[in-house]
Amino acid sequence: MSPLRLRTQLSIATLVIISALAGGLLFIVRHSVRSEIDKQVHESTGASIRAFESVQRQRELQLSRTAAMLAELPTLKALMTTEHAPTIQNGSEPFWKLAGSDLFLLASTDGRILGFHVTQPGFEPSTAVHDLNRSLDAGEDSAWWYAGGRLYWVFIRSISAGPDVNAKQLGVVAVGYRVNSQVAEQLAMVAGSQIVLATGPNVIASTLSPAEEVSFQTWLSHDGANEEGNSREMAFGTGQYQVASVLIRGGPPAPVRCYVLVSLKQPTRFIEQINRTIFVLMVSVIVFAALLLGFVSRTITRPLDNLVSGVRALAAGDYAYSITPRGSSEVAELGEAFAKMRGDLLASQQRRIATERIVAVGRAASSISHDLRHYLAALVANAEFLYEADKLKLDRDEIYGEIQAASNQMIDLLDSLRDLARETADISPVPADLDQTLRRAREAVLATPDLRGRGISIDISSDTEGVFDPRKIERAFFNLILNACEATAPWQGEIRVEAVSNAESFEVRVSDNGAGIPESIRTTLFDPFVSSGKPNGTGMGLAIVSKIIHDHMGSVSVERTGETGTTFLVRFPRSVRVVNPGPVPSVLQ
């Protein structure tokens, strides 16, 4: 996996940092807004509870005064002196209507009920006797009586006659008001919240919708009745509320509690709006940061990209590629240092090439002068023999043949030098048969006097028709076969030429059973003037082979070499176009 580019790394790192900072900042904003909303909700809940408690005290004071006023009515006292239950039952009805209460009760001092009135049936005198005696025993002035699913808020006052010191107790009067939805609505109006009145796990009255009341009843049955009044966020039905409770009256028989529910609909909607706004702001910040970062990163990395292009061009050998040092001071200094280094390398390369050219010219001159001197000596000697052939009785045809052979050797040597020095391809592709070309190369090798009788086999396993320069290809394989013969011992050498082809290319292998290529020249085998173990070798044979095959857009390489022999592998296209394949490196330029 390739490493990420500097621009990508800068972009990712900066975007991560910006996203983290923006996310953290917006989280703080959201948390602050939510905390403020929670604070306001709690304050609203506390205000609702305080308003409810204030209304409760005022109503309790009002109802207590009503009960005290009734206990002081002379007509009621006169009625109680009869101590006759039917008379008191019949005579207490006007007082009940005067009180305007939902429950009216007159009882003797020993707790017997003498008069009893309720607006709705279901609360029986027998139940009232039990609640009355419990309240009297506890000395309560007000109490909560619960029976038949109904809850009454009852105020109790003693009825007495005579001076305070010698007052006679005639009985008690109890005035009660039923707690229902109307009472809950009145309390909710004052508190500005939803109200639920419950005794133990049972809902007595509420201002909730039926569905929300069912959900609240379920919660109350499980663990809501055990709440100690702490405020908490709850969902009932389709509504979300902040719930707090107020203990109105403790048990027995069951505690009466008022639950104040502050709706969170508006705060929740506001928080959702805040969340959407925060999300849009975050995305906008990231997009803007990405665009800005793209511009900034390009400004930062463009000089580095320019420098990288220069390094790559230098690595590819292009010393003329120019870069413009720019950007920050450090990058500009780096660019200037690279430009200076490139100039130094170019100068060093030119000096090295010049030195190598001089060395190569010296080597070429030494090799050529030796070979030309040999051929010229033979040419001069044979010319003298030809001049005195009649006197010495020599065969003129034989002497002429020797002169012609020396002349041809000199021409071949000069042609080889010219081919190696030429940078462009010099081939003339025509339709030809590779099989015939290989066989002509073999016959040319076998025509050499020192190599007559060598065993050279040719194995062709496919069609060999193609388009190439048969004269140049013949010369290339002549050199390969000649090298193979010179690398083997006389009368023991085995040279094998194998050729295969496909629709696109030829593949030819030239193998021998010689001693292999010396380790010292394997890496420079195809360079000019490289030779080893050949007394008369010029070191240009394989260099010419490489040049010819390269001109044919092909390749030549050593497939294997060792003590058991060497195999050269030649590949070139089956159909060669007349194009310039590019300059061929040469030390004879």
PyMOL commands that set and color helices and strands:
alter all, ss='L'
color gray80, all
select helices_A, chain A and resi 6-71+74-81+85-91+93-99+125-138+181-191+210-222+224-226+265-315+329-387+389-392+396-421+434-446+449-451+470-486+519-521+541-551
alter helices_A, ss='H'
color red, helices_A
select strands_A, chain A and resi 103-107+113-118+142-147+150-161+168-178+194-199+202-206+232-236+239-249+256-263+430-433+455-460+465-468+494-501+505-512+555-562+565-573
alter strands_A, ss='S'
color yellow, strands_A
deselect
rebuild
show_as cartoon
